[in-house]
Amino acid sequence: MSADSQILNALTKFSNQKYDRIKSECLKQEKLFVDDLFLPNDKSLFKRVNKLNGIVWKRPHEICQDPKLVKEGAKSRDVNQGQLGNCWFVAALSVLASEKKVWNKVIPEYEYQEIDRKTYAGVFKFRFWQLGRWIEIVIDDLLPTINNRLIFTHSSTKNEFWSSLVEKAYAKLNGCYEHLDGGNLSEALQDFTGGICEVIRNESREYLDPEKLENLFEIMKKAYERSSLMACAINISSRYEMEQKLSCGLVKGHAYGITKVQSMSIKGNSFFSFLSSREKLQMIRLKNPWGAQEWLGPWSDNSPEWKKVPKSERDKMGLNFDDDGEFWMEFTDFLRYFNEISICRTINTSLLTIRKTWCESLVFGEWSSPDRAGGCINYRETFCSNPQYLFELNNDSDKPDEVLINLDQLGHRFLGRENLTIGFFVMRVEDNRKYRVHKPKPRTTSSSYINMRSIFLRTKLLRGRYVIIPSTFDPNGLGKYMLRIYTDNSINLKELKKDCPVPFLHNCNPFSKYASCVTSITVKSANNLVNPESSGPMDTYVCIKCESQLISSKIVKNSLNPEWNVSGIFYRYDQRKPISIQVWIRNTFKDELYGSVILDAKPNNKHVLLECSISGTQAARGIMKLEIQSMTNITSI
């Protein structure tokens, strides 16, 4: 199924407003559409009181002659910010204009919606992604003006209106225009794509290191070539620095769109560059959503550096020196000033591609009262009451797998409220765990906790079973979320809902038998094993047997000091039966028992580290290292 088909199948109509039906009714009645869900009044503009005088709502044909939705194609330089503090949205909008395929998803069938058509009815439709679904927003084309000028986002071309109408649809989705005042680049980028947003922070300027710089440039260049949307900002240390203009022309506390990343050939001056005929520079093109205030340093508009660039190269870059807010920088200069970069990727999950394919695992959930909103790991007593999700990595290699994790919350912008501070915690659990974790295990990895709508982490994990716990920072934060994990193979992501095993028909069966204790065992390693067949190493694995349950470790090859790191959790019904840990030698035709360790493991409600001698066969030698917990409370591990 194509991406466009998936969007149509999952499309939600905002407030059940249907574009085709509305347009048909307006044409039939020979009237222009007025949206009664977003009327041309102060309520659609402001949270509470009118902050601007003299506002008149007008349609495009009342503002100019020959209005167009799109004139001569959408371009990043078309988009300019107005009197609203939504540079984050406008910067993302300028990036959207440079990616035609993505732009067409947000503005579907734009030719059919064109203003000068005979079917014009003053109604338009746009699409945005919100928490796992595409929402189609229908609006009228009444736009706020003062003295016949658009007061919010507008195009550099006076009779082009696509950017103004997209902004109006986004304002309707979020409650009013003023709700767009202040935001994060990644939020708008994600709403245009449904992708996952990675925020790269360069606070310490660590990427000025040549190796890290080269790596980051390749990441961004590849992202651009794959139609990812990108934007950036210069962070501030206090509110007094907001929109402070630097001597180099850049503005602090202000968002810029990244509209191109490429290597550029220049004419070299050295003997070696003469031999190779060209030197390469790493370049990046930015767009200031104000439509002005450009970079004044090297490679700025009309700077002498451009004389080094062959005309053919300048033409290929689409170079122009208009005062439109768009400019080029060398990548090292870019990293010297910008310390926040947002990259929004649409992850490739298609099998019919030559690009790397990811396997997507997705769940929806909710932090709810009274017992599913326990706060972060700082609140250890309540942390494990949060929703929990189990997943398993089954790679055969000893090398870790790359894993992408993205947590999205349902935003609160439409309510005019701050987002919840959210994040997630990942822990390695027993290889056979099927029930909820009741006591936090050591952290394998975790995200930062930030009051952003989307949290992203790129990490590497070894083979094994894991539990991920998404949470708010403080307990009792309530809200809906979506969790996405991308891996090389299927991970069988599922929510853990049950606290412990419960007998079948336990409510009506008086003979139902419950577990009397729970035991968790981790077999870490063994030392000084002896190969019974030779003086060389051998391939070994361990099996943990407890009542009717059995789990096995991976095979460790060519070692007399193997590290198995296999763990199991066992709900025991007969404490008298010991636990057996067997060491096996892997052979071509038939595996051979090397020796074993027998544990009494009666519950003592303690966590114990043991070193046990391996015995049970004539050849058995060596010491096994393990950890064990046996608890009478079966919901305590």
Buried (B, 14 or more C-beta within 10 A) or exposed (E): EEEEEEBEEEEEBBEEBEBEEBBEEBBEEEEBBBBEEBEBEBEBBBEEEEEEEEBBBBBBBBBBEEBBBBBEEBBBBBBBBBBBBBBBBBBBBBBBBBBEEBBBBBBBEBEEBBBEEEEBBBBBBBBBBBBBEBBBBBBBBBBBBEEEEBBBBBBBBBBBBBBBBBBBBBBBBBBBBBBBBEBBBBBBBBBBBBBBBBBBEBEEEEBEEEEEBEEBBEBBBBBBEEBBBBBBBBEBEEEEEEEEEEEBBBBBBBBBBBBBBBEBBBBBEEEEEEEEEEBEBBBBBBBBBBBEBBBBBBBBBEBEBBEBBEEEBEEEBEBEEEEBBBBBBBBBBBBBBBBBBBBBBBBBEEEEEEEEBBEBBEBEBEBEEEEBBBBBBEBEEBBBBBBBBBBBBEBEEEEEBBBBBBBBBBBBBBEBEEBBBBBBBBBBBBBBBBBBBBBBBEEBBBBBBBBBBBBBBEBEBBBBBBBBBBBBBBBEBEBBBBBBBBBBEEBEBBEBEEEBBEEEEEEEEEEEEEBEBBBBBBBBBBBEBBBBEEEEBBBBBBBBBBBEBEBBBBBBEEBBEBBBBBBBBBBBBEBEBBBBBBBBBEEEEEBBBBBBBBBEBEBBEEEEEBEBEBEBBEBBBBBBBBBBBBBEEBEBB
